[in-house]
Every structure is written in C-alpha cells, then in structure tokens.
Amino acid sequence: QIFTSQFAMATEEAKELLLEAKRAVGQLKAEDAAAPAEKALQIFQKNSDQVGVAEALRLLLLAQMERGELRPEEALKKVKEEAAKLKRSARDGRRAEAMMQFTQAAVHLAKAEPVKAVQLAADAEIYFQREQDWPALAEVLEVVAPAHLQRGDGKKAGDAANLILDVAQKMKNSEVEARAWALVSAARFMAKSEDAAEAARKALDLYRQLRHRA
C-alpha cells in the first residue's frame, strides 16, 4: 500500500515537472526546461515508464542543446541509446516507440536534417492521430512544419501548420494556436502567399492575449 502510494506521488510529481519543462519550451525558453526535465527523467526511469522517459528525454536534450551543453550529434547518440532499450512488447511499448521516434525527429530538426526529421515523425504522427492524442499530435506537427520550412517546402509546411491549428482548436489551447498561426504565416510567406501578414497578425493577437492573461 505504502509503495503504491509513493509510486503514485512520484508519477504525479514527474508529470508536473514534465508540464513545467513543456511550458518553458512552448514559450521559447528551452534552456529553462533542463532542471525539471532531468528530474522527471530520473523518476520515469525509476518507475520504468517508457513513454515518460521518451518525453522527458526530448525536453532535456532540447534544453541542453539550447544551452550549448550538448552538440546535436551527441544528443542523437543519446536518443539512439535510449531507443535501443525500448521494450516494445511492454504495455506502453507502442506508444513509447512513437514518442521515441518523435524525440529522434526533434533532434534531427535541431541538427538541420529536416528530411530525416520528417521521416521519423511520420509514424508518430499516424499513431497519435489514430489514438486521438491531440496534445502529442500537436507536438509532433510542431516538428514536422518547421522541418518542411527547413526544406524550403512552403506548401507541406502550411499543410502541417493548418493541421496544428485544427488540433489546437479541438484542445481549445490558445498557446498552441498562436504558435500554429506563426507557422502558417512562415509557410505562406515561403509560398509567396498574400495571406502571410494576416496569419502573422492572428499569431500576434493571440500572443498579446496570452501575455495579458499571464
């Protein structure tokens, strides 16, 4: 009974830390995600939570790269080491695999390897869409859209950004919606569309509202 209670408390703490790290990354302050992500990672590893490990690892590596503590190729090596430990037959095996593919995609994006990022994100995108896991799907698409922008493909970047918009509205999440409009604007600008400025204004208005609420 005591062990179950301690396990539940540790899991809740790890989830809170993960949210704190995600907020930092979402607000473009990835360097602030390092401490909560590292602590969450330790708890998830101790509890053998493979999905949690994959999520916390992504946030930690992004933070360490942002702080200049880790080169993208070193981050990729770490992800591959963790991916090799995945127990796919475990209860959370398929979801953990999708999350780890997403983590690898995020590192490839940071490494300026957009084609690999898109390839690795594809399975994760399909999985989270099928599971109707909208928050995870939005996060994956927030790697896919910038990867297409890196490739210089405004149309595909726009398609991914519009999907994020749909998901953000399903979740009623203004923060995700603001970032989606910024990506829509970048994609339209690349595609030389006249609506780029309108999308940028929508992003700006949402960011102002969020700042006002804070």
Helices and strands as residue ranges (DSSP letters): H 2-26, G 30-33, H 34-46, H 50-66, H 72-84, H 93-110, H 114-130, H 134-151, H 154-171, H 174-190, H 196-213
